Every structure is written in C-alpha cells, then in structure tokens.
Amino acid sequence: MTDSKEWKQKTRLVHEGQNRSPYGETAEAMYLTSGYVYETAEQAEARFREEDDGFIYSRFGNPTVRAFEERMIGLEGTQDARATATGMAAVTATMMSQLQAGDHIVAAQALFGSCRFVVETLMPKFGVACTLVDGRDIEAWKAAVRPETKVFFLETPSNPLLEIVDMQAVADIAHENGARLVVDNVFATPILQRPTDFGADIVVYSATKHIDGQGRCLGGVILGQNDFIQDELANFLRQTGPSLSPFNAWVMLKALETLPLRVDAHCDNTETVAAFLAQHKNIERVYYPGHDSHPQYELASKQMSRGGNLIAFDVKGDKAEAFKFINQLELALISNNLGDAKTLVTHPATTTHFKLEQSAKDQLRILGSTVRVSIGLEDSDDLVHDFDQALAHLG
Ligand SMILES: *Cc1c(COP(=O)(O)O)cnc(C)c1O
C-alpha cells in the first residue's frame, strides 16, 4: 500500500483507519465488545503501564471507534482525536478537561443553544467565568481578555443566523494571550472548512449532523494536537466515560466514505433554494454564506469552499406568518435536527433558542419571523416547488 499521507481526501475517507482482522473483511469490522482478553497477567500489567499497545476496556478505547477517529484525523489534519457519545459530550469534555476554577472563557454569543448553556451557565457553577461577545467584532474579543483567559470558543457559521467569525483574527488574539481557540465546525462540515488552517487549536463536531448525514446516530468528535488530546483530554474521557458506542462509530465510519459527495450535493441544492428565496416577494431577508447578499460574503468565501446546507430567513410578517409558512410545507419536515438527507425546517425562537431571554434573542436578531432550514438531498426542483407553494399562502 502507498503511504496514506499521500492520498487525497476522497481516497482517505474511503480507506483510512481500517485495520483488518485475520478474516480479511473488505468493510470495516464492528467490534461490539466492552472488554479485552490478555494472554498473561504480565501483558495486562504492561497494558495498564502503557508499555504495551492494545485495548483495555471500551470506555478507554475500541477498535471500531479508533478507526473512526483515525479517519477523522486524516480529514482534519490534526495529530490526534477522540470520539464521544454526542456533540455536546465533545463540547463539555473539551471545556471541563482543560479548565479549572479561576479560569475564564471568551465565547461568541451566537452559539448552538446547548453550547451556550455549557459556557454561560454550567462552567460558572464550577468557578470558570465566561464573557460572551459579538463574534464578528474583533475589538470585542480583545476587550474581553483577562489574565486568566484560557479558552476562546466560537462556531462559524453560527446557529441559527449564519454569522461568520474571522477565525484567524480571533486565533491571533487567543495566542497572544496564551489561550487556545476551540471551533465548533458543525455548520461548515470538515469538507467545506478546516479551522486549523485559520489558527484553531481544537475542533469539535457533532457527528450526529452531516457526518452521519442520515439522522440515525448521535456522536461527537474532538480533534487537536497531542498536548491537548493526549495530555489533557484522554484521561478526562477515560475517567468520566462519555464514550461513543462502537455501533455508532461504525455507522459514522461508513458515512465518511460519502461525506464529500453528500456535502457537494447539499450545497448544490442549497444554492438553488437560497437564490429562489432571495428574490421572493414574501421573504424579508435571507442569510446564506454562499449567497452574495450575505453581509460577510467575502470572509465566508475565504474560510469556506462553499456555503453549506443551512439557510435562515425572515418571512414578511411575524411569528404567525412564519408558522403558517412552516405548516404549509409538504416536503420539508418540521424538525430541529440538521445535516440530514431530508430537508428539515425549524422556528428557532420557539424551539432551539426558546430558552434564551427575549433580550438575548433580540441581540441575536432571532425574530418571530425567522425560519431556519437544513436543505437535504432531494431534487432541488421539488424543494423550490415546496417553498414556492408554502410562500404563496403568505401576504
Ligand atoms: C447539534 C450541534 C451540537 C450538539 O450535538 P449533539 O450531537 O446533538 O449533542 C453542537 N454544536 C452544533 C453547532 C450543533 O449543530
């Protein structure tokens, strides 16, 4: 075999990380085992001393989970990775493993709802302070830094309004102050954007979204260099146990084979739908990083190779019109999940961001009229037709 380091991305996503059993199976094997057998007591001792490579217990590591991690490492280009049971387990472990009482986080305010809960509400319970800033305002990141700042955290594009954060500018401020930049890269997917190329130290994913891509399994993954993954994170995960099931790892591993094909098809459909919505008389405003009406289109184009599959928009009117539009859709399904083969539509103000105070919703411009769509893999003619007929009921 050629050195996998020379393989291009699509090839690596099909082959990397596979470690065949003596049966020589073509597909990745699924190792549904919690424990492992040692040949001798001496071997068990050596394994616990980390003098012998090999698995000990599936909370610490599992061959199918490791294959998924290795395939993700090949995709992201980091030194190491660890998979977790969910995306939120990935975010929580990333914070808890490297922070302690007295430390400080600076985070963008436009975050996935549960991510915002972790930094704004959970971490302060353990003495870790947090300052939320407008992620687009570089001066605000600078002004928020304290001597005890250890972590910067952001997602770009953000949920739900697809704000873009200049990762390199934020990474530079973090590094000047001895802090690490953590990027939640779910919306962009590892195919469209590589945060480590823009200075990110740690990248986290909810693999539940585009990586699985068919809405079947929960999962998460954390990628970074050895000084974090091996020295700080690995023992935290081993002791606290938010492990990915080998079955879910197997599903994710299989799904990575088609990730570039699916993401491209998602983007084709999304560009078509965004262009349709942008010119519709019953739409007030469209937010899509792949459309030149996006206020940060240039920055988006610098960081992402395409715009992704999420669109937000304000219908003309208020919550009543948004609900009417959503209820009239025949093909698009009402669901708060995203990154699925099926097109999913949600009303952020009353679902994903329902828990935010009204003032926080106002600050983020999450209005009663705001709708978020995750465009799927259906035929774009059918999608445009569905949006068109639902919009015709407004105004
Ligand atoms: C879904 C999501 C998460 C959480 O992932 P789960 O797998 O649901 O725990 C975190 N961040 C973003 C941006 C997400 O979309």
The ligand as a Tripos MOL2 file, in Angstrom:
@<TRIPOS>MOLECULE
LIG
   15    15     1     0     0
SMALL
NO_CHARGES

@<TRIPOS>ATOM
      1 C1        -26.0750   19.6050   17.0490 C.3       1 LIG1
      2 C2        -24.9990   20.5320   17.4310 C.ar      1 LIG1
      3 C3        -24.2780   20.3530   18.6180 C.ar      1 LIG1
      4 C4        -24.5990   19.2350   19.6040 C.3       1 LIG1
      5 O1        -24.5120   17.9750   19.0510 O.3       1 LIG1
      6 P1        -25.3040   16.6740   19.5990 P.3       1 LIG1
      7 O2        -24.7340   15.5720   18.7910 O.co2     1 LIG1
      8 O3        -26.7490   16.9330   19.3660 O.co2     1 LIG1
      9 O4        -25.0010   16.5870   21.0540 O.co2     1 LIG1
     10 C5        -23.2770   21.2480   18.9130 C.ar      1 LIG1
     11 N1        -22.9940   22.2730   18.1050 N.ar      1 LIG1
     12 C6        -23.6750   22.4850   16.9520 C.ar      1 LIG1
     13 C7        -23.3040   23.6440   16.0950 C.3       1 LIG1
     14 C8        -24.6910   21.6190   16.5740 C.ar      1 LIG1
     15 O5        -25.3710   21.8360   15.4450 O.3       1 LIG1
@<TRIPOS>BOND
     1     1     2 1
     2     2     3 ar
     3     2    14 ar
     4     3     4 1
     5     3    10 ar
     6     4     5 1
     7     5     6 1
     8     6     7 2
     9     6     8 1
    10     6     9 1
    11    10    11 ar
    12    11    12 ar
    13    12    13 1
    14    12    14 ar
    15    14    15 1
@<TRIPOS>SUBSTRUCTURE
     1 LIG1         1 GROUP 0 **** ****
